[in-house]
Amino acid sequence: MSGVGTAARCATEVETLALGERIGTRVEPGDLIFLSGQLGAGKTVLVRGIAAGMGIDPALVRSPTFVLHHVYRAGPRVLHHLDLYRLGPGADIRLLDIDELLEAGGVVVVEWGEHAAGAVDSPASITIDIDDDGSRVIGRPAGAPARLSAAWEARDPR
């Protein structure tokens, strides 16, 4: 993985998982992260890494496209993995009770988070682009707490 300004260039799935794991070691209860990127960009791969960093078996993580919401647990740590792709732009996400999930101490990661733009307060928004060479360029989340942004600088997942 190499740094690209405020982004990380991940040439392999393993590098994307490692970045996700670094993020996962830094999340705290009540964190909300939006992921944006085209189909196949690696959003679910990044969530697998986040799960691993939280102590959750990454093999359990599946794309929630057709079910909208998966819940993963490791002891007291809870990861809510949502996908708004099928709801489309301007989705009314009030029924998903994201605020309640956050207040209950969960970490919420939302794929296709741009579909909920403005519907919730202050998510850390991460964009994943596919470069011409197939590398993933994963943007550092603007406005995110420094503890999360530090994942883009670290090499060790802890």
N, C-alpha and C positions, 0 to 999 in steps of 0.2 A: 504494500500500500504506500502511496506517496501523496504528499500534500499538494493541493492545487489551490493556492490562495486560501479561501475559507472553505474549501471542499477537500474531500479525500478521494483519491483515485484508487479504486479496488479492481485489480486486474483479474482476480479469481473469486469464486464463491467463498473460498476459505478466508480471503481478506475481508469480504463483506460480513461474514459471520464474526470475524474477530472484531471489527468495528462495532457490530451490534452487541457483542459480549462486553466490550468496554463501556458502551452506553448502559447496558443492563446492570453493571456493577455500580453505576452512579445514580440510577433512578431512585426515587423516594415515593412513598405512598402519596397519592394525590397528583402524581405527574401525568400530564396529558401530552401525547406526541402524535402529530399528524404526519403521515407519509404520503408523498405524491410522486408519481412517475408512471410512465406508460406501462402497458401490459408486459410482463416479463422483465421488468427493470430490476427486480430483486427485493421488492418490499417485504414479501414473506420471508425471504432469506435473512434480511436484517432483523425481522421479528424473532426468528429462531435464535439469532445471536443474542438479542436482548433477553430472551427467555433463559438462555444458558447463563448469562451474567447474573440473572436473578436466582439461579439455582434450580431452574426448571429444566426438565429433560427436553432438549430442542427437537428430538425426534417426534414429540407429541404435537408440535406446532404444524398446523395445516392452514391453508388459505380459507378464510371464512366467507368467501364470495357468495356461496349459496345458502349459508345459514346466518349470515350477518355478524355473529358474535360467538367466539370461543372463549372459555375461561380456563386458565392454567394456574395451578397452585404448587407451591413448595413451602410447606409449613405455613407461616403466617403471611407469606408473600403471595400476592394475587396479581396476575396479568390478565387484563381483558383485551382481547384482540378482535377489533371490529373491522368490517370492510363495507364501504359505502358504494362500491362500484355499481351494483345493481339498482341502487336507489337514485343514482344520477345527480347531476348538478342541481344545487338549490334544494337538496334533500331536507325534509322536515325530520330532524333526528330527535325531536323531543321524546318520542316514545322509547328511545334507546336508553334513556335515563343516565346519560354520561355523568351529569353532575352528581347523581346519587352514587355511581360507581366510584367516583373520585372521593367523595365525602366518606365513603366506607373504607377508604385507605387503599384502594386498588390503584395499580398503574394501568393507564388506558392508552393503547396504541391503535390508531385508526388508519387503515389503508384507504386511499382515495379521500384523504381528509379534506382536500380542496372542495369536495362536494358539500361540506358542512361549513364552509367559510362564513364567519360571522355568527354562527349559531352557538358557539361556546367561547368562553373567555380564554385568551392567552395560551393557546397550545404552542409547544415547541414544534415548528414545522420543518421537516426534513424532505428535501427534494432529491430524487435519484434519477439521473440522466444516463443514457447509454451513449458512450462516445463512439466515434467511427471505428475504433479498434476493438470494440466490444467491452471495454472497461466500464465500470460503473463509476460515475462521478457523483459522490454523495455530499450534498451541501451541509455545512455546519448550520444548525438551526438558529436563525436570527432571534434575538430576544430570549433565548433559553438561559436557564441558570448556568453560571460558569462551570458548575460540577458536571453538567451534561456536555457543554462545549469542549471541556478538557478531553473528552474521549477522542477528539480529532487530533490531539497532540500526542497522546500516550501511545506507547507500543506494547506495554504489558497490560492485560485486561484488568488488572487490579489497580 
